[in-house]
């Protein structure tokens, strides 16, 4: 389970880091590309947030079943 979760989190995180690195290093052609990179990074970060929320729900449910 931990391997699956880490893979699911690593993929969008790697994409966010990639887009932010391109912006940081000014490797883009024009404002449209900047908007696209920011939009993609934003959506990937929302995916990470959702996965973490699911993980927290799972963890709390697991704790409740142990009690």
N, C-alpha and C positions, 0 to 999 in steps of 0.2 A: 504494500500500500504506500509506504513512504517513497519508494522509487517512482511509482506512478504520479504521486502528488508533486514530487520534485521536478519530474519531467514536464508536467502540466504548467508549473509555475516558471520553469526555466525558459521555455519557448517564448512566451510573450515578453518576459523580462529581457531576454537577449535582443528581441526586436526593438524594444523601447531604448535600450542602451545603444543599439546601432543607429537608430534615427537621431537620437540626441547627440551622438558622436559626430554624425554628418553635419548637424547644425553647429555644433561647437567648433568643428574644424572648417566651417564655411564651405563645405563641399556640396553646393547646390547651385542651380541656375535660375535665379529669379524668385520673386515673392510667391508665385503659385506653388513652387516646389516646397518652400518653407511651410506654407499652409498645409500642404499634403503631408509632410513629415510630422508636423505637430498633431494633425488629426489622427494619423496612424498611431503615433506614440500614445496619444490620449486614449484611443479605443483599446489598445493593448494594455494600458495601465488599468482601465476599467475591468478588463478580463482578469487581471491579477487580483484586483480587489474582490471580484466575485468569487474567484477560487479560494481566496483566504477566508471570505465569509462562510463559504461552504465547509471549509476545513474547521472553522470554529464551531459551527453547528454540529458537525460530526463529532468533534471532541467533546462538546457538552453533552451530547446524547450518549456517548460512550461512558462518560463519567456517571451519568444518571443510571445506566444499566448496571454499573458496578456497585451501586449503593444498595 
